[in-house]
């Protein structure tokens, strides 16, 4: 969606029309992808406020607009601003959709990411544990979203220096990725590198070097090096 098309829709349909709001959201996303944070924020604020007034604060489109604006705040390092929106989105989705709905889990993961960037490891861990356990129960232990939730929690453990806890999760993620995706899949290679890093930090230098060599060799095979 071009900026020119957005201007046409604003003129013909009005600023509050659903199609105009969708266009504004798409242009805002394009700005975000290009790193034009202030331009993205300006549009996303308009979409959010208009959606609140026209659709209500708990409408799915309003919640999406709030999540988009929170994402822009995160990219700017404005963690407190992001947190305020993400808490609202998460709590509303819990109430409207349920704690185990995919959109609710996504909002929990986003808030956990913000907590991590604020150095609030305990708060991040609490949310990430909930996301992981719910994903296991709803999606299965080998679902990609479950594996991502396990890797995120392991990363929080690493940042806390809890090497054993991180290792347990990372071994599971790596082995499951190998079985489901193959040893040469990018996600598997990432999980191998994460585990190698944890082993190195935990003083397991021999295991770390061996695994990293294996990871590099597989990467060469994938890239044809």
C-alpha positions, 0 to 999 in steps of 0.5 A: 500500500503506497502513501499516495493510495492512502491519501486517496482513501483518506480523501474518498472514504474518510480517516475513520473508514475501516479501509483507511485504517487498514491502509494506515496500518500497512503504511505504518508497518512499512515505515517500521520495516524501514526503520522510520520509527517516528513516521510509523509511530505517528500513523500507528497512534492515529490508527489506535486512537481511531480504533478505540473510538470507533470499535472499542478498546477490546476489539481485535483490530484495536488490540492489533493496533496497540501491539503494532505501536508497542512494537515500534516503541520496542524498536526505539528502546522505549520499554516503559511505553511498550510495556504499558500497551503490552500489558493492556493487550495481554490482559484484554486478550486473556479476558476476551480470548482465553489464556491459551489462545495463540494471540494471547500467547503472542502478547505474553511473549512480547511482554516477556521480551520487553521485561528482558530488555528492562532486565526484569528477568523474574517477570520475563521468566514467569511469563515465558514459563506460562507460554511454554507450558501452555504451548506444550499442552495445546500444540505439542512439545515438538511444535515450532512455537513450543520450541521457540518458547523453550528457546526464549526461556533458555535465553532468559536463564542464560542471562541469569547465569543459570546454565544448567536450566538453560542447558536442559531446555536447549538440549531438548530444542536441539534434539527435537529440531534435528528430528523434526526439521533436520540437522541442516535446518537454520533453526536447528543450527541456531539451537546448536549454537545456543547450546554451544554458547551455554556450554562455553559459559558453564565451563564445558569447553570441550563439549562447546568446541565440538558442538560448534565445529559440528555446527560450522561444518553443517553450515558449510554444507548448507552454503556449499562452502 
